[in-house]
Amino acid sequence: MKNTANDFFPDDFFIGGAKTFFCKGNNGRWMDILTEEELKNYELQIKEELDEKCAHWLQTGQILDTNN
């Protein structure tokens, strides 16, 4: 996500740029933090607020290839 953050956020969206906001994460790190209800609310917010490409990037850190 850090490597492609500037593709989704303007330079002045975060102080120091989008790359300074994101840090290297560990897979599954969130699993002991969020409750089931919070996860359900998260999924609902994603569907309501984000288009498919942005949601894919948020969840995977990869740009969705819609050409295939």
N, C-alpha and C positions, 0 to 999 in steps of 0.2 A: 504494500500500500504506500509506503513511504516513497518508493521510486516513482510512482505515478500520481502522487497527491496533487501536484501542480496542474495535472491535466483536468482535474475536477474542481479545484478551488482557485479563485483569483489570488494573485501574489499577496494582496493586502488583507485577505480573509483571516489569516492567523498572524499574530505578531511574530515576525521572523520568517514568515512563509509557511506553507502547508507542510513542508518536509520537517519542520521543527515540532509540529504538533504530534506527528505519528512516531512511535518508537517501535523497536523490534519486539514483536510479540511472540509468545510461545503458544503453540497449539493447545487448545483445551484449558487455557489459563482461566477463562471466565467461568468454567463449569461449576466452581465452588462459590461463585460470587452472586450470581443471579438466581432468583427463585423461579419456579415454573410459571407463576403468574407474570413476572417481569419478562420472561422470555416470550410468552404469548403476546404481551403488549408490544414488545420489540418487533415481533413479526408483523403485527397489525400496522404499526407505524411505518415499517418499510413498505408495505403494500400501498398504504395511503399516500405517502410522501415522495417516494422515489420511483423513477422509471426503471425499466429492466436493467439497463446498462449500469446505472449508478448502484442499484441494489447488488448486482453481481460483483462490482468492484469492492463495495463495502464488505461483502461476505468473503471474498476470495483474495482481494488485492490485485486481481488481474483484470485487464480490459477485455470485455466481452467482444468476441469476434462475431459480428452479425453477418459477415460476408459468406459464411458457409452454410 
